Amino acid sequence: MKKIAVYCGAAKGNDPIYVESAKRLGIWLVENNIGLVYGGGKFGLMGVIASTVMNNGGHVDGIIPQELADRGASDHSISNLQVVENMTVRKKVMMELADGFIALPGGPGTLEEISEVYSWSIIGDNNKPCILFNVNHYYDNLQKMYDQMVEEGFLVHEARQKLLFTDSLESISQFIESYTPPEIREY
């Protein structure tokens, strides 16, 4: 595992636990010699994890769409900042650079990005692990929704097991080390 894409909010949330968890994840990345790939912003949890990785000697690749760069959201203090045409290109570049994906708490964009890379794993377009860092039970309802997808016959159990919900960095390490992509769905 050389680089992990971390999806997270451009806000910090209302509870300090979210900032602390972004810092813990950033330090964990550096301690495990894993580079950060993220959205290139300097605000919210994005800024927290990027600065944590940088301040602890790690490498950070930021990918930001031109529209957000034009609004002053870019973090120019990171190792490598790439400004791309739009969000579609950003997601593609992040997926190509990363060897795995973790979602910290965030808003609709965070949810959309982790959902996309996970859904692509089911159809065979992403063979990399997908994890939701379930800080403060933030993703509990989403976890129940994925479990309901299995119960209702819209997601097979084996594919559901390829999406980890946890608040444990140890569990994340174990999941990554033992990860095998889901079998491609046959029709």
Salt bridges, closest charged atoms under 4 A:
GLU20 OE2 - LYS23 NZ 3.82
ASP61 OD2 - LYS3 NZ 2.63
ASP61 OD1 - HIS59 NE2 3.28
GLU67 OE2 - ARG71 NH2 3.14
GLU96 OE2 - LYS92 NZ 3.28
GLU112 OE2 - LYS91 NZ 2.52
GLU113 OE2 - ARG90 NE 3.86
GLU116 OE2 - LYS91 NZ 3.48
ASP140 OD2 - HIS137 ND1 3.02
ASP147 OD1 - ARG160 NE 2.83
